[in-house]
């Protein structure tokens, strides 16, 4: 039941124009809305890149996409093609007659705030709900923004939907049986998969957002070899299409054979593959968030980014990081920070293979 607002909504729009990892932090909030307002139509406005996360999901009725990067500056926004796309979006959203609108974003910059304000007001939604750091004048219901890391991102978005009474006890990402079957077929096709051996998924990449988050490839190879030797594990190396060469490079540094799946998985199959894994080891990335979202134990390596905001969510996870005064330098407080880190990233370089291996062993034993 809604705690504020005069009526139960018929139509809800959730806005999360972000990459895969960020969208995954909103999955529990989407589930809370679905479970609390099962009769309402729930749409999600996301980026084309992250949209496959919600492909076939029971949490939403329709996934709408919008390329937000086309509007990163006033100059790019003023292009005729951009303005035409923007007008079509506004008309489409207005015609859907949404009752409630949720903006699951921090209002970090003035330009970003202006964009979200324009989007929110253009929908005509009577209730506009989100985080407020002093810039949320266009919102009708607000949760105080304590800055990046003041709450975990999952907690922020649960608190935002909680303003209307939405709650859930189930925080995991749904995985279809069809995706599991495709993941198993992919593993069998490698010729190296043994169902009686624990599968450890390793992701040496970090996506395109910030390469500064990447731990050195040779250390991933060391951890992979140790897990195979000590626990009889089999290792699957993962990565997006642009990380296939990185996965191959890590495999070439290993003494034992790995299942190289770099660039070979869609997002639904990736989620299923991680569900089949006993453990995930990787950098702060969207793939790490997928592993966490499907309930797989995670060893997450953090350097310049903020684990208090984007660490793995839930039990059976460990974050490995070096406690430095300058860390984190990405998304700290109310600032974006240094998205590409610094010239001498000690926060990531000082993380030793033994530290990551020890964390992995604790989770495997548990």
C-alpha positions in Angstrom: 0.0 0.0 0.0 1.2 3.5 -0.8 2.3 5.5 2.3 2.1 8.8 0.4 0.0 9.8 -2.6 -3.7 9.6 -2.7 -4.2 6.6 -4.9 -2.6 3.3 -5.8 -0.8 3.8 -9.1 -1.9 2.3 -12.4 1.3 3.2 -14.2 4.9 3.5 -12.8 8.1 4.6 -14.6 11.5 3.8 -13.2 14.4 5.8 -14.7 17.9 4.3 -14.5 20.0 5.6 -17.4 23.2 3.9 -16.4 25.6 1.1 -17.2 25.0 -2.6 -16.4 26.4 -2.5 -12.9 24.4 0.6 -11.9 21.2 -0.9 -13.2 21.8 -4.1 -11.2 21.8 -2.0 -8.0 18.2 -1.1 -8.8 17.0 -4.6 -9.3 15.9 -5.0 -5.6 14.0 -1.7 -5.9 12.2 -2.9 -9.0 11.3 -6.2 -7.3 10.0 -4.3 -4.3 7.7 -2.2 -6.6 6.5 -5.4 -8.5 5.7 -7.3 -5.3 4.0 -4.3 -3.6 2.1 -3.0 -6.6 1.5 -6.2 -8.6 -1.5 -4.8 -10.5 0.4 -1.7 -11.7 2.1 -1.4 -15.0 5.8 -0.9 -14.4 8.1 0.4 -17.2 11.9 1.0 -17.0 13.8 3.6 -18.9 17.4 2.5 -19.3 20.3 2.7 -21.7 20.5 0.4 -24.8 23.7 -1.1 -23.3 22.1 -2.2 -20.0 18.7 -3.1 -21.4 19.5 -6.9 -21.8 19.6 -7.1 -17.9 15.8 -6.8 -18.0 15.2 -8.9 -21.1 12.3 -11.1 -20.3 12.2 -10.0 -16.7 9.0 -10.4 -14.7 10.0 -7.3 -12.8 8.9 -4.9 -15.6 6.2 -4.8 -18.2 8.3 -2.9 -20.8 11.9 -1.8 -21.2 12.3 1.6 -22.8 15.7 2.7 -24.0 17.4 6.1 -24.4 21.0 6.9 -25.3 21.8 9.4 -22.6 25.4 9.9 -23.7 24.0 11.8 -26.7 23.1 14.5 -24.2 26.3 14.7 -22.1 26.8 18.4 -23.1 24.7 21.4 -24.2 26.4 21.4 -27.6 25.6 17.7 -28.4 22.1 18.2 -27.0 21.5 21.2 -29.3 22.1 19.1 -32.5 18.9 18.7 -34.6 19.1 14.9 -34.4 19.4 15.0 -30.6 16.5 17.4 -30.2 14.3 15.3 -32.5 15.1 12.1 -30.4 14.4 14.0 -27.2 11.1 15.3 -28.5 10.0 11.8 -29.5 11.0 10.4 -26.0 9.0 13.2 -24.3 5.9 12.6 -26.4 6.1 8.9 -25.8 6.5 9.2 -22.1 3.7 11.8 -21.8 1.3 9.6 -23.8 1.7 6.8 -21.3 0.2 8.8 -18.4 2.4 7.7 -15.6 1.2 8.2 -12.1 4.5 7.7 -10.3 8.0 8.4 -11.6 11.2 7.2 -9.8 14.5 8.8 -10.6 17.2 6.4 -9.3 20.1 8.7 -9.8 22.3 11.1 -7.7 21.9 14.7 -8.9 25.7 15.2 -9.0 26.1 17.9 -11.6 24.0 21.0 -12.5 23.7 19.8 -16.1 22.7 16.3 -15.1 20.1 17.7 -12.7 18.6 19.9 -15.4 18.3 16.8 -17.7 16.5 14.7 -15.1 14.3 17.6 -14.1 13.2 18.1 -17.7 12.6 14.4 -18.1 10.6 14.1 -14.9 8.4 17.1 -15.5 7.8 16.2 -19.1 6.2 12.9 -18.1 3.4 14.7 -16.3 3.6 12.2 -13.4 1.9 13.4 -10.3 4.5 11.8 -8.0 8.2 12.3 -8.8 10.4 10.5 -6.3 14.1 10.3 -5.9 17.3 11.3 -4.0 17.8 14.9 -3.0 21.2 16.6 -2.2 19.7 20.1 -2.4 19.0 20.0 -6.2 15.8 17.9 -6.1 13.4 20.9 -6.4 11.5 19.0 -9.1 10.8 16.0 -6.8 7.5 15.6 -4.9 9.0 13.0 -2.5 12.6 12.9 -1.5 15.2 10.7 0.3 18.2 12.7 1.6 21.3 12.0 -0.4 24.2 11.4 2.0 26.8 11.2 -0.8 28.5 8.3 -2.6 29.1 5.6 0.0 26.8 7.3 2.6 24.6 4.3 1.8 25.2 1.4 -0.6 23.5 2.1 -3.9 21.1 -0.8 -3.4 20.1 0.7 0.0 19.5 4.1 -1.6 17.1 2.8 -4.2 15.3 0.6 -1.7 14.9 3.6 0.5 13.5 5.7 -2.5 10.8 3.1 -3.4 10.2 2.6 0.4 8.7 6.1 0.5 5.6 4.7 -1.1 5.7 1.5 1.0 7.4 -0.8 -1.5 9.3 -3.6 0.2 10.9 -7.0 -0.6 12.8 -9.8 1.0 14.1 -11.2 -2.2 17.1 -9.2 -3.6 18.3 -11.6 -6.3 18.3 -11.1 -10.1 15.9 -13.6 -11.8 17.7 -16.1 -14.1 15.6 -18.1 -16.7 15.9 -21.8 -17.2 16.6 -21.2 -20.9 19.6 -19.1 -20.0 20.9 -21.8 -17.7 20.6 -24.3 -20.5 22.5 -22.1 -22.9 25.3 -21.5 -20.2 25.6 -25.3 -19.7 25.8 -25.8 -23.5 28.5 -23.2 -23.7 30.5 -24.9 -21.0 30.2 -28.3 -22.6 31.2 -26.8 -25.9 34.5 -25.8 -24.4 35.4 -29.5 -24.0 36.9 -28.7 -20.6 33.9 -28.5 -18.3 33.5 -31.2 -15.6 30.3 -31.0 -13.7 31.8 -32.7 -10.6 34.4 -29.9 -10.1 33.7 -26.5 -8.6 33.5 -23.8 -11.2 35.3 -20.5 -10.4 34.5 -17.5 -12.6 37.2 -14.9 -13.0 36.8 -11.5 -14.7 40.0 -9.6 -15.2 38.3 -6.6 -16.9 36.3 -3.7 -15.6 34.1 -2.6 -18.4 34.7 0.7 -20.4 33.8 3.2 -17.6 37.2 3.2 -15.8 40.2 1.1 -16.7 41.9 2.3 -13.5 39.9 -0.4 -11.7 41.8 -3.2 -13.3 44.1 -5.5 -11.2 47.2 -6.7 -13.1 46.5 -9.7 -15.4 49.4 -11.8 -14.1 48.0 -11.7 -10.6 44.7 -13.1 -11.8 46.6 -15.9 -13.5 48.4 -16.6 -10.2 45.1 -16.8 -8.3 43.5 -19.0 -10.9 46.4 -21.5 -10.9 46.4 -21.7 -7.1 42.6 -22.4 -7.0 43.0 -25.1 -9.6 46.0 -26.7 -7.8 44.7 -26.4 -4.2 40.9 -27.1 -4.7 40.7 -28.9 -8.0 38.6 -26.0 -9.3 38.0 -25.3 -12.9 38.3 -21.7 -14.0 36.2 -19.9 -16.5 37.6 -16.5 -17.7 34.9 -14.0 -18.5 34.7 -10.6 -20.3 32.7 -8.6 -22.7 33.4 -8.4 -26.5 36.1 -5.7 -25.9 37.8 -7.8 -23.2 38.2 -11.1 -25.2 41.9 -10.4 -25.7 42.4 -9.7 -22.0 40.8 -13.0 -21.1 43.1 -14.8 -23.7 46.1 -13.0 -22.2 45.3 -14.2 -18.7 44.9 -17.7 -20.0 48.3 -17.5 -21.7 49.9 -16.6 -18.4 48.4 -19.6 -16.5 50.2 -22.9 -16.0 46.9 -24.8 -16.0 44.2 -24.7 -18.7 41.2 -22.4 -18.2 37.8 -22.3 -20.0 38.1 -19.1 -22.0 34.7 -17.5 -22.4 35.8 -13.9 -23.0 33.4 -12.2 -25.4 31.2 -15.3 -25.8 28.3 -14.6 -23.5 25.2 -12.5 -23.7 24.1 -10.8 -20.5 21.4 -13.4 -19.7 23.8 -16.3 -20.3 26.5 -14.5 -18.3 24.0 -14.3 -15.3 23.2 -18.0 -15.7 26.9 -18.9 -15.9 27.6 -17.0 -12.7 24.7 -18.7 -11.0 26.4 -22.1 -11.9 29.7 -20.9 -10.4 30.8 -21.7 -6.9 32.8 -18.4 -6.7 33.5 -15.2 -8.6 36.8 -13.3 -8.5 37.1 -10.0 -10.2 37.5 -6.2 -10.2 34.8 -3.7 -9.5 32.6 -4.0 -12.6 29.2 -4.8 -14.0 30.1 -8.5 -14.2 30.9 -8.4 -10.4 27.4 -6.9 -9.8 25.8 -9.7 -11.9 27.6 -12.3 -9.8 26.4 -10.6 -6.6 22.9 -10.2 -8.0 22.5 -13.9 -8.7 23.7 -14.9 -5.3 27.2 -16.2 -6.1 29.9 -15.6 -3.5 32.1 -12.8 -4.7 35.7 -11.7 -4.1 35.8 -8.1 -5.3 39.1 -6.2 -5.8 38.7 -2.5 -5.3 41.3 0.2 -5.9 40.2 3.8 -6.8 36.5 3.1 -6.7 34.2 3.2 -3.7 33.2 -0.2 -2.2 30.8 1.5 0.3 28.7 2.5 -2.7 29.3 -0.2 -5.2 30.7 -3.2 -3.3 29.0 -6.6 -3.7 25.6 -6.6 -2.1 24.5 -9.3 0.4 26.1 -12.1 2.4 29.0 -14.3 1.4 31.1 -11.6 -0.3 34.6 -10.2 0.5 36.1 -6.9 -0.7 39.9 -6.8 -1.0 41.4 -3.4 -0.9 44.3 -1.3 0.4 43.4 1.3 3.0 45.0 4.5 1.7 44.2 8.1 2.7 43.6 9.0 -1.0 41.3 6.1 -1.7 38.7 6.0 -3.0 39.2 8.8 -5.5 36.2 7.9 -7.8 32.7 8.8 -6.6 33.6 10.1 -3.2 31.2 12.3 -1.2 29.2 14.3 -3.7 31.9 14.4 -6.4 32.6 12.3 -9.4 36.3 12.3 -8.6 39.1 11.0 -10.8 37.4 8.5 -13.1 40.7 7.3 -14.5 42.6 7.2 -11.2 46.1 8.6 -10.9 49.5 7.9 -12.6 50.7 5.7 -9.8 47.7 3.7 -8.5 49.1 2.2 -5.4 45.6 1.4 -4.2 45.4 -1.4 -6.9 49.0 -2.2 -7.4 49.5 -3.0 -3.7 46.8 -5.7 -3.7 48.8 -8.9 -3.6 47.8 -12.3 -5.0 48.0 -13.8 -1.6 45.3 -11.4 -0.3 42.9 -12.3 -3.0 43.6 -16.0 -2.7 43.0 -15.9 1.0 39.6 -14.3 0.6 38.7 -16.8 -2.1 39.7 -19.7 0.2 37.6 -18.4 3.0 34.5 -18.3 0.8 35.2 -21.7 -0.7 35.6 -23.3 2.7 32.4 -21.6 3.9 
